[in-house]
Amino acid sequence: MGAEYHYQAVVEHPELGHLTWNLWEYPEGVENHSETDINGHTLISDFDYGLEHEPEDDDDHQQWYVDEVVSWFFKRYEHPAVRTPYESAEGGYQYIWGGPIDAREAIYEGFPDLPDSVAEAAVDVIEKQGTEWVPIPSDEDYEPVDEDEHVGDQQEPVGDEIGPLPEQAPGIAFFAQEDGVIDVDPTGILTGTDLSDISAFSEVISQACDDLLVALEGSNAYATIAEAARRYRRALMAEQRSLDLIFALGVRLESARARLQREIDSGDYPEMAVTAGEALDSVLALHGPMIFSTERGRLLLSNAEAYARTTEVTEEFKARARAFASAVNASKGLASESVREILTDVNADIGEGVHPERAAAVAGTANRNFLVTVAKAAISAAVAGATAAVVGTIGNAFTASVPGGLFAGAVTTGSNVAWEFLVNHHGLLSDLIATSGPDMSWLTPVLNWVGATRGQKSQ
């Protein structure tokens, strides 16, 4: 929260001696404490003194305060999906380290004199990432772990009970890099007729994106729209155009537009300039026909129809999916920054836009494809230390579904992180399966095997 400032006024009185008036400022702009030292005399009446700054017209100055408060909060609290045990049979998260914590209450308790404008702005930033928080446990909160226990020592065979892991579905896809870190895999690369079919659309849409970005330049109020449009245009004009990514980013832009319109209608945001609104409407009006003009696009739109659900079911799915994205974000070494950003964004968009089923499909497919990649890396970590005899017992269905390099080579750090991710988030992933539909049913036997394997290790 920055430095603490101490102000002091000193008077050497000829009869009363050394007198001091002290005031402490922490964080900057907030009076933390004051104290008058009258050298042992009785205080009858004191000066009226306190902290007073000249009013700041610069919004950046208040933003600095907000950023400091947010930083303070995230050093002390985290989303329960990060490491809080989750048990469906027991009603959800088991708050063994305290909580749940409300961000607003935590901030006002930590800084009772913080201006409301700063506190509420900080709460808005924090609650965009979640509304339920828990204290970050210290090292003393954990029981000591036997250092000899390691997943690489696992000697139990992986049987056919897992079954073949599925291929990744059309949509945002992923792959494990050589170091095991999961990154985005551009799929649905357009060639031939499909590439030709979108050319006429892409030039017009690209120009509309440029017009939109120019119209929004210098306006922080529409930064989310501008960033979504920038990413969409980048994918649209890439040397290798991934229709899967273009489709997903177009849906993201639609979702951002819907959220912005709600905020405009509620009075929280001003109306967009006419030129910006027209440019954005042009992009969105052309996005759908462009996607539909390709065979791959028609497949993506058809698959999205399977995600049409009631509002109640969609909200439950969104809650589990956002918790899942938070858990991925917190797992260091599991996924690249691009992957973490994508999963956070698409899961926050579930149920948004004029076609909520499309936003749900983008998120559901991305989650599924990511977990397919995680499962393959995790299982390879579990069997990496097995003997040749044990390897020989592994079912053909499993070995056919795991890339040879991952299985045959030495286990990577990323593979171990993937294994730990499945172990640590068994309950969360089980609930994600329950709210995601049949496309995620393949993960249940994987989690069962991981749980049984982990249980055998702990005996």
Order of alpha helices (4+ residues) and beta strands (2+ residues): beta-beta-beta-alpha-beta-beta-beta-alpha-alpha-beta-beta-beta-alpha-alpha-alpha-alpha-alpha-alpha-alpha-alpha-alpha-alpha-alpha-alpha-alpha-alpha
